[in-house]
Amino acid sequence: MVQFELKDPRLGFVTITGIDVTTDVQFARVYFTVVGDEDARRDSAAALERAVGFIRRQLGKRLHMRTVPELSFRYDHSLERGNRIEELLRSLREEGADGSEDS
């Protein structure tokens, strides 16, 4: 739905990475990532927030849900953290391979 039906030009290449729904199905946090810089992230977040009503209506129709949760979009930082950890590990391996580390 996000990829093919939202027509907002601010919406970048968005990937939905996870959803946390409360047990009473009243609220849902939708986690997403976007390819690009901080501006692309901010623009995509604004586009998703603007589309909340449309998305909720579509979910209700398609899933035949009595209660459609309130949606809250959150940027998922886990990929950035994972990339940073990978970068740190790579640099540690390179230092160890060079023999430049003082032990």
Secondary structure, DSSP 8 states (H G I E B T S, - for coil): -HHHH---TT--SEEEEEEEE-TTSSEEEEEEEESS-HHHHHHHHHHHHHTHHHHHHHHHHHHT-SS--EEEEEE--HHHHHHHHHHHHHHHHHHHHHT-S--
